[in-house]
Structures are given as structure tokens and as C-alpha cells.
Amino acid sequence: KASVMMIWPPCFPVSVIVSFVPLLMLMLLMLVFVGTVSCSPVPQLQHPPVQLHPENNKYFLFRGKPEVLISATEGYFFLYYDNLSYSPFLYDAASHGFNLARLFMMAPNNSDFACLNCTGYYSPWASVRDDAAGTVKYNLTQWNPTWWSRLHEYVLLASSLGLVVEISLSTQMYNVDNWHACPLYYKNNIQGVGNTEYWWAFNTINHTDILGVMDSFMSRVVTELNPYDNVYFELCNEPPSQTIGAVATSQYATHILDLIQKVEAPLQNKHMKSFQDASVFQDKRISVYNFHFAFGFGWWVGAIDALDKGYNTRNVLSYATIAFNEADIVFTGETAEESRLEGWEFLLGGGALYNNLNYEYFSQQGQNLHTYLGCLSTFMHKFDFLGVSPDTSFLLPSSRLSSGVHMRGLAQQGRTYAAYFHHGTVEKVTHYLLTPGQWHEDLQIKIPQGSYSLQWVLPCNCTILSSGLVQGGSNSSLHAPSPLYTEDISLLIVAL
């Protein structure tokens, strides 16, 4: 947990400041008060904020380099609870080669919603304690400096470690208990805002008092974070489209898009926006469409569903990329190995981002997953993914694939061929069930004439099982049998 020793102005713990020394050598920090609320570091950026790559908008450009974004996030609610320390998570994520985190701007005072064993609730708004009644209410016209300082501390530390942060501006409340624990419920604030029992009212434009407070709050977040190059804004986490309908969801999403556009208009930087999911609402101002879980179990389109629907292609979605920005190995009972299957399949199927929500981040299962995802990042950076697109046509029909195998591939004709094979069955509703065995793929591959390197790689630990130099040719196919494997395997062919 960061030290509570403070410097003046009272913005950042000394231990956090010390960790920023490399970053401070590269940027000018201006500490300024916003009203009487918080201190705001203003970095001098060398690059524009993270964005879609101009050469291939299915991938990202971050600090001058093409990127896929990969991570496992310990939790989304570090700003809201005193016993949550974000520094160990961010440092560990960077140590595994991760370059992404996801952070919620809204959370009710209900640990069942936010995380396991959360205590010491913070709010963006100042609290007003009634000692006689033993209650706390919130003043929605006055900010809480501690919360806003934590926001800057988190994003600045993430920036120094090379992590992009998806900022979720709003979220579904899911049920009446969470709504009753939200500062915007009328019994929890001194203004009486939010006098409704409909929890989904929080995510519509129909309740103008709630909307007005949220507009002020989201505007402040967008303004405060404008100087950073490592953030982009998700309009709303899991908008309740199944409850309020597609029309109301579209109105709400459009309202937030318009708000961000208005706030950023006079500011230096313009940031990407993301939204879940493309089957509900589309707008060309959105750069990233998010999908949750591998399969949507009838409620929404899952991430693997999105690949099958062609959202990874320009024919279906020409102006944006797709992200698998929440999988979960705790609540859904998914193992680290099953998460590996879906993460590798999604990126080798043309997705640009994979994030796993894991409240048991530092458990053995969590650490195993981090190794698997670190190998995924290493594999993706072995080739120039800007030139590839989803394609398995280089595998000829004469290939003999193992029974029940799932396969995805990326290709750039004459340059790069990558494929992923796994044995997971769709028996669990939201994710694959791993089915180990003794598997072998006997591939016949058609590639143009030339010399290529070929590698068969084990996704669980990056081991190169076999490698060699091969020749392509117009009149014959390349025989590329895989080594024997038990769960999954990947193939990479790159022109020399």
C-alpha cells in the first residue's frame, strides 16, 4: 500500500513520486489546483493519445509503435476503496509485458458489486456525516479531493509503466441493491437527486437530475485526463440494453459521445471511445467495440461470437476494431487454461485487445494466466501484425485436422502466416471447457515461392517445439505436421 506521507501540494504519496523519476525526466509536471479540489499533473506529450493505427485500424498506435493491448486486471475499483492498493497490480502487470488496465469511474458503496472484501469507500463527491443518525450522505455539488488525487496517481503510474487505461465513464447498476448503495440514489445525497426505484434509470437520458450530475462528473473526468496519452474512454460498462431497449441505449450512448466531443473540443487532445457492443449501437466516433465473455449466452454478443459474425473484418466493421475487454476466471469458474484458449483465439482471429478480470490476481491461477498472456504478447510481436488480416485460406482442404479442433488464423500473402489450434468444447455457457488429449495437426499449406522460417510454439510457456527453414512454391504445397500436443498449439510462418 502506498505510504501516507504527503508532500505539498497534497497530491501524491512520496513512494509514488519516487517511482515516477524516469517519467519525470521526460515530462514537465505542472501541479495546479482545479478550484479547491485536486492537483492535476500535466505531462508534455511526445505522441498523441493511443489511437487506431492509420495503416491498419484493426490495431492500435501507442507512443509511435503498433500495438495489441493485453492484460489481466485485478479489479476496476481502485479509486473507490481504501484497502485496495493499485501499485502492486500495475507493477506486476508491466513485469509480465502487459500494456493495459481497465478502471471504473462509478461504483456503488456495495462490495458485492465492486470486489471481494472491499472496505473504506471513497466517492468522487464530498461526504456529509450525520453522527446522530449514524449515516453518511454525499454533497453532489462538492468534489472529494482524495478521489480525484487517486485518479491522477493511478493514471500517471500506469503511464510511467507503459500501460494504457480504459476509463469506463459509467456502468450498469444491475439491481436495486446496488442502486440503493449509489451516491446518486436520493436517500444517499443531500440534494435528493435520483428519486426513483428503477435502477436502470441511471443509464438513460430520461431522469434529468441524475443525468445532470453525471454530465458534470463525466465532463470533469474527461477534462482532468485530457493531458494523458495512455487513456481512452468507454461510454458505459455493460449498458442495460436488455432492460431499457436498443433505442434508449442508443440515446444514452449518443448523449455521452456528444458530451465527450463537446468537452474535448477546446482541449489539446482527442481520445478514443469504446462501447459494448456493436450489435446494439454503432457510431463512427467509436474506435473500439467491446465484447464480454467468449459467448454471450443470449444476452449479448460474446467475443468469440463477434469473430464468427465478422466484426473482425473491414467488410462488416470498417471504421473500428474489436476488443475482448472482460473475461472472468472467478465468477464464471473459468480456469487460467480456459482463459488462455479464448485470449489466444481472439487475437489470432483478428481481435486487438484481450483483458481478463481476475480478483484473485496474485493467486497461483492468476500467475499462471499472466504467463500465458505474456506468451501471447511475445508471439504477436514476433511478426508485423499491421499487414495481416483474418485468414485461414493458406491451409489447404487436404489438411487433416484433429477432431473437434478450433482454429483461427492471420495472414499477409507472401509475408506472414499465423494460426492457433485448441481443443476446448462449448459446454460451459460463457467460455470454453478445456478438453486435453493427444492431438496432432497434419497441415498442407499453400504459400508463394520464397524462403520462410517456421515455428510451432506452445502457448502455455512460449516453448518452440520445432522450427526450421521451409520453401514455398507455386506448384506444390508445404507439408507442415505439428508436434504432438495436449491442449493447444500455435504456428508461425514468416518470410525471410
N, C-alpha and C positions, 0 to 999 in steps of 0.2 A: 504494500500500500504506500502511496507517495507520502513523503514527510509532510507534516502540517506546518513546518517552519515556513514563514512567508517573507517576501521582500516587499518593498513599496515601489510602485502601486501594488495592492494586494491581488495579484493575478495568478501567479504560477508558483507552485512549490519549488524550493531550491533544488531538490533532487531531479525534478523535471527540467528546470533551466539548465542544469549541468549536462543532462543528456542531449541538449539541443546544440552543444558547442559546434559540432561540424556544420549544422544547418546555419548557425548564426554567422559563420564565416562566409556564407554565400548570400545572405539576405539581410536587408535593413529592416529592423523591427521598430515600428512606431507604436508606443503604448499610449492610447488615448482613451479617455472616458467617453462613453455614449450616454449623455445625460448624467445621471448619478448611478449608473448601473454596473457596467463591467468594463474591463480593459480589452482592447481589441488589437492583436498583433497584425501588422500589415506587411506581409512579405513582398519583396520586389521579385516578380516572377521572370524567369528566363524563357518560359514557354507558356503558351496558352493553356487553359484548363483541359483536363482529359476530355477527349472528343473521339468521334468516329474517324477512322483513318481516311484521308481524302483519296487514297489509292484503292482502298477496299473497305467500304463502310460496314462490312460484316465483322470488322475487328477494330481495335482501339489504337489511338495515338496518345502516348503519355510521355511527356518530357523528351520528345524527339524520337521516341522508339515505338515501333509497332508492338502491341501487347494483346494477350489474352489475360483476363483477370480471374485469379483462382484463390480461394481461401476456404477456411473453416472458421466461422465466427463463434466465439464463446458465448456471446449474448448481445442483445441490441440495446440494453437499457442502462449502460454505464453512467449516463448523466443523471439518473433518477434515484439511485440507491447508494447510500453512504458506504455500505460494506462491499461494494463492487469496485475492484481495482482494475483499471484497464491497462496499466503499463505492462504487467506480465504477459497478458494476452498479445498486445501489439508487438512486443519484442520477440515473443515466441513465434508469432505468425511470420515476421520478417526473417527469422532464422531458418524457417522452412522454405523460403523463397516465395512466400505468399505476397500478393500485392493488392489485397482488397480487404475491406471490412464494411460492415453494414451497421448503421446507427439510427435508432428511432428518436424522433423529436417529441413524440407523445407517448405517455404511458399512464394508466390509472394507478392509484395507490392500492394495488392488489397484487401481491407476489405470485398468486396463481396465474395471473396474466403474464407477468414480466419474466420471472426466472425462478429458480429453485432457491428458497431461503433468502430472499431479498429483505433487507431491513434498512431503516433510515431514509425515508422517502424525501426526495427533493422535487420541487416544482419550478417551472420557469417563472411562476408568479410568486410574489411575496406571500408568506403565510401570516395569518392573524389568529393568535391563540386566545381562546376563551378559557381561562384557568378555572373559573367557577363551574362552567359546564363540562370542562374536560374535553373540548373539541378544538379542531383547527379548521379554519376556513381560509380561502385564498382571495386576495385582492387582485382582480383581473386587470386593474389599471396600473399596477406597480410590479416591476420586474424583481426577480430574485438574483442578485449578483453572483451568488455561488454557482448556480446552474449554468449561467452564461460563461463564467470563467472555465468551468469544467468542459464546456463545449469547445472553447478555443484550445485548451490544453490537449484534449483528445485529438483534434484535427491537426494541430501543429506537431504533436509527437508522431502521428501517423504519417504526416508529410515528411518528416525527417527520416523515417524508416522506409520511404518509398511506397506507402500504402495509399491506394485510392479509397475513399469513403463514400459509400452510397448513403445519402441523407434521406431518410424516409420522413417526409414532412407531416404525414397524417397516417392514421391506421384505423381499421375497423375495430369496434369495441366488442363485438362477438355476442355479448349477452348483457342482461340488465345488471348483474352484479358488478361487472367491470364499469358500466356506465355510472352506477351509483358511487363508484370509487374515483371517478374522474373529476378533476377540479372544475370542469365546465358543467357539471350537474348542479342544479340550482341550490341544493342544500349544502354544497361544498364551497360556495363563493359568496362574498358579501354583496355582490351586485344582483344576485338572484337570476343570473344567466342560466339558460338550459332547463327551463321548467317543462320538461316532457319526460315521459317514461319510455319513449321509443328510443332504444339505444342506437338505432341506425340513423336517427336524426343528426347525429354527429357528422355523418358523411353525405349530407345533402345540402342543397342551397336554399331549402325551404324555411329553415329556422334562422332568421336574420341575426338574432342576438348571438347565437353560437358562431355563425359564420363570420360575424364582425370581429369577435375576439380571435378566432383562428386566422383571419386575414391579417390582423395586426401581428400575431405571433409568427406566422409563416413569413411575412414581409421582413420581420426583424431577423429571422434565421438566414434568409437569402441575402440580406444586406451584410450581416456580420461575416458570412462565409464567402462573400464575393472575392476577397483578395486571394483565396486559396486556389491552387491549380489541381488539387487532389480530391475534389468533391464533385458530385453531381446529385441531382435531386429526384427522388422517387415521389410521385404525386401522392400516393396513398398505398400503404401496405394492405393487400387483400381487401380491396373495396367490396362492400357487401352487395354486389350486383345481383346475387341470387335472391336477396331480400327486397331491395329497392327497385330492381329492374335496370335494364340496359340504358334506358333514356335518362333516368335520374343519375346513374353512374356517369354517363357521358357529360351531363350538365355539370356535375361536380368536378370531373377531371378537367373540363374546358375552363371552368372558373379558376382552378389552381394554375393551369397553364397561362391564362391571361394575367393572373396576378404576378407570377414569376417574370413574365415578359415585361410587365409594367415596372416592376421594381428594378430589374436589371437594365432597363433602357438607358438611364443616365450613368450607369456604373461601368467600370473598366472591363469587367469580364462577363462572358455569357457562358453558362454551364449547361451540360446535357441534362435532359429529363428522361425519366423512365416511368413505366406504367405496367401494371398487370391487368388483363392480358390482352393480346391483340385480337382475340375473338370477341371481346366486349366493346372495345373503343379503339379507334385509330385516329391519329392526328400527326401530320408531318413534322410538327415541332417535337415529337417524341423521338429520341435516338435509340432507346433500348426498351424492348418489351420483355418483361419478366414473366417467368413461369415457375410455379411452386410444385415440388414433388415430381417424381418421374411420371406419374399418371394422375389424372385429375379426378378420378372416382366419381364422375358425373357432375361435379360442382364447378370445375373449371378445366381448362386445358393444361395438362401437365407438360413438363419439359420434354420428355420423350415423345409424348403426343404431338408437341409442336414440331419436332423433326419430321414426324410422319405426315403432318399437314403441310409441310413445305415452307414453314416460316423461316427456315434457314437459307432459303433461296431468294434471289432477286426477282424471280417470276412472281412470287407470292407477296413478298415484303421487300420492296425495292429501296426504301429510304432509311431503314433501321436494322439493328442487329437484335439477337435474342440472347437472353440470359436465364440460366437455371439458378436463380438467386436465393432459393431456400430449399434445402433438403434437410432432413432431421433424423439423427440417429438415436434420439432419446424418446420422444413421444410416440413415434411410429414403430419403435422396436427394431429399427434398421441397424444392421451391423456396419462396422467400418468397411468390411469387404464388400457388402452390398452397395454402400455408397461409392466405393471405388468403381464398380461396374457402371453406374449411371453417370458419374463425373467424366470418366474416360469416354463413354459412348457419346455423351452430349458434345464434348469438344471435338472428338474425331468425327462427329456428324455435322459439324459446321456451326455449333454454338460458340459464343465468345466469352462466356463467363460462367463459372461454377462456384457456388458458395454453400457450405454446409453449416447449418445451425446446430451447435453441439454444446449444451450447458455443461456437459462432462468433458470439457475441452482437455483438461490435463490428466484424464484417466488413461489407462493403457489403450483402450479402444480409440480414444481421441488421438493419442500419439501415433497409433498405427495408421489412422486415416491421414494424418499430416504427412507421414512418409509416402503414402500412396499418391496424395495430391502433389507433393513435391516432385515425385517422379513424373506425374502428368505434365507439370510445368517444364521440367527438363526435356521431356520428349517433344513438346510443342515448340520449344525453342531450338530444336535440332534442325529445323527446316524453315524456309521462308514461307510462312503461312499467308502472307499477303497475296500471294499468287494463286492460292488453291481455292477450290470450291467443292461442295459436297458431290462426291462421285465415286462409284464403285465399278464403273464400266470397264476398268482395266482388268478386272477379274473375269476371265472368260467362262462361258457356261460349262465348259469341260472341267472346270474346277470341281473337286469333290470335297464338299464341306461337311463337317461333322453334324450329326443330327441335333436339331434344336438350337444351333448356334445363332447368336445375334451378331450382326456385322454392320459397321459403319466405315466410311472411307472419305478421304480428301485427296484431290489430285490437281496437279497442274501439268498438262500434257508435255511430256518430254523433260520435265524438271523434277517433280515430286509426286510420290505416291505413298499414302499412309493409310493404314487400315487397322481396325480394332475388332477383336473377336472375343465374345464372352458367353458363358453358359449361366444365364440367370433365367428363371421362369417367372411369369407374371401371375403368381399365385397370391401374393400379398397385394392389397388394393393400391397402395401408393408407391410401391417400389418393387424392385426385383427380389426374388428369393434365390440365393446362390445355390447352384447345384454342381458341386465338384464331381470330377470324374477323370478319366484318362482320355484326353481329346487330342485330335490331330487334324490339321487342315492341309489338304493337298491342292495347291493352287497352280493354275495355269494363267499367266499374266501376259498381257499384250502391251508392250511399251516400245517407243520408237528406237531406231538404231542409235547406239551410243554406249558409253560405259557408265555404270551406276554402282553405288555402294548399296548393299542390302543388309538390314539388321532385323532379327527377331528379338523383341525386348519383352521382359517380364514386368508387367505394370506394378507389381507389389513392391519391388525393390530396385528397379532400374537395371537389373542384370541383363546384359546382352547374351542371349542364349546361343546365338550363332550369328556370324557375319561373313561377308565376303564381297568380292567384286563380281558383277554379272554384266552380261552384254544383252542389250535389246536389239531387236531386228524386225524388219517389216515382213519377213517371210516365215517367221517362226515365233512360237510363244516361249516365254520363260517359265520353266518348271521351278516352283518355289515351295517345297514342302516345309511345313512348320515343324519345329521340335514338338515333342510330346509335352502337353501342359495339362494342368488340373482345373484351373478356374478361368483365366483369361490370358490373352497374349496380343501383342501389337507388332505390326510390320511397318518398316520404313525403307523406302527406296528413293535415293536422291542421286540426280545426275552429277557426274564428276566434271 
